[in-house]
Amino acid sequence: MRVELKESGLALSHEQRCQICHQLRHRIKSMVGISTDITIVNCGSIPRSEGKACRVFDLRKAVVSG
């Protein structure tokens, strides 16, 4: 998961960014129940949503048990 910093957060040290990643990872795990990889990116790095739905295709191979 990519997380974008506000402009006020650009001056954070590497250690502070790592601490934020750890806190976010823990909060997401406790609320949703899944583990995530967090990457902090600079302000403006993530394009804004266009409000349109996008199709997602599951291209994984089916697992056959037995």
N, C-alpha and C positions, 0 to 999 in steps of 0.2 A: 504494500500500500504506500502510495506517495502522499506525503503531507506537506502542504505549502506553509511556509512561515509568513507572518505579516512583516511589513517593512521594519517595524520596531524590533523584530527578533533577529535581524540580520547581524547584529553585533554579538550574538551569543557565541561563547567559546565551544570548541569541539566537545568538551566534557559536558557542558550544559545541554547541547543537542543530543548527546548519548543518553543523558538522564531523561530528557523529554521522550525519546524513543522508548525507553524502558517503561516509563509511566503509561504511555499510550498503549503499548503492547499489553501491559497488565490490565488496563481498564477494558480494552476490547475483549481480552480473554475472559474476564470476569462477567462482562455483560452479554456477550454473544456466544461464548463458549468455543471460539476457534482461535488458534494461534496465527499471528500475522507477522510478516516482515515489514518493518517500517523504514521508509527512506525519507529524510527531510530534505526538501528542495527549496530553492530561493523563491521569493515572491515573484509571481508572474510566469513561473515555469510550467504550471499545469493549465492547459487551455480551459476556458469557461465552457460550461455545458451549453449546448445549443437548444436544449429542451426537447430534442427529438429522441424517440426510442431507437435503439440499435439492436439488430438481430445478433444473437449469440448462438453459435453452432457448437455442439458438443462433439468434438472429433476424436474423443478417446475411444479406444477399442473396447468392446463389451467383454466383461470378464465372465467366463463360463466356468461354473463350479460343478464338480462331480467327478 
